[in-house]
């Protein structure tokens, strides 16, 4: 199943959905002590493995983190080779001084924003989508 590539259609149909909870990014040297069922995702870097995990699970595992985030999923099935979607929503969020950390998965784009910016980010993303409806 191929995802959407047309930028207008992507923006029109992106429909942001807030995933309840608090999420953190942490880095570990060894994943052996962490159940993969507990992680949202992981990315191997030279310095260590970055994981995204629910805050309460990170606390239970005594993992360090600096950033508590909300998770927003854009519900449209975007193609991995679509051009411009990330730039468009990042630019819109930047207008409101909202930092975003983006993970593009096979079906959807996932945006992590600082917990304090959740409401403002949802409003900005919803308004952006409505501009294209």
N, C-alpha and C positions, 0 to 999 in steps of 0.2 A: 504494500500500500504506500503510494507516494504521497508525501506531504505537499502542502501548498507552497508555491514559489512566488506568486504575484504579491508584491508588497502592499498594494491597496487592499486586497482581500485578506492578507495577514493582519493588517492593522484593524480592519473592519471587524474581523471575527476573533480577535485575540482573547476577548473575554477573560480578564484576570480573575483568578479564584484564590482566595486566601486559604492556605492550609493551616489549620489551627496548631498552636504550639510555639515553642521557642527553640531556635536552632543555633548551633555554634559551629565554627570552623576550628579544628584543632589539628595539630601535627603530632605524629607518633613515629618512632623508629621501627616498631614491630607491631604487626596486627594480630599476633598470636593471642593476646589477652583480650581482644575485642571481637565479639561475635559479629559476623557480617550481617546478621539479621538486625543488628542495632544501628548500623550505619545507613545513612541516606545515600551517600556516594563516597568514593575515595579516588584520589589522584596521586600517582607516584611522582615525586620530584626528587632531584638529586639530594636535597637536604633532608628528606623524610617523606612520609605519606600524609597528605592532607586528607582529613575526613570531615564530612558534614554529619552531624549527629544531633539528636534532641538534647537540649541543655540538661535536662534531668538525668539522662543516661551519662553524659559527660561528667556531671557532678558525681554520680555514683562511682564512676571509674577514676575519679580524681584527675581528669584531664584538664590541662590549662587551655584558656581561650581568652580573647580580648573583646570579642564582638558577639553580641546577642542579636539574632536576626529573626525576622518573619519570612516565611516562604510563600511566594506568590507564583502560581502556575498560570501560564497563558494557555488556555484550553484548546486553541486551534492546533491542528496537526501541521506543524511547520516542517518544511523540507530542510534537511541539513545543509543544502546548498542554496537556500534562499538568501537573497542579498538585501540588506537594509533594515531588517526588523530590529536587530539588537541596537543598531545606531539610532533608530527612530525612538524606541522607548527609553534608551539611555539619555538621549538628548532631552526628552520631555522630563524625565526625572531630575536631570541636572538643573533645569529651570527652577526647581523647588529645592535645590541644594540637597538632593537625595542621592546618596551613593548606592550603587547596585552591583551585586556580584551575581553573575549569570552562569548557569549551567544549561547547556543545550543537550537534551537527551534525544532519543530517536523520534519520539512523538511530539514532545512539547519543550518549550523554553521555560526554565525555572529561574526566578529572580529572588535573590535574598537581599532584603533591605533592613537597615537598623530598626529594631523593634519600635523605637520612638517615632519612626517615620511611616509606620504601617498605614494609618488612615490616610495620610497625605498621598502616599504612593498609590494606594488603591483608587483614590479620587482622580489622580493624574492619569493613571493608566486607563481608567474607565472613560474619562473625558477624551483621551486620545482616540480610543476605539470609536466613540460616538461621532467624532469629526469625520470619520470615513463611512458612517452608516447612511 
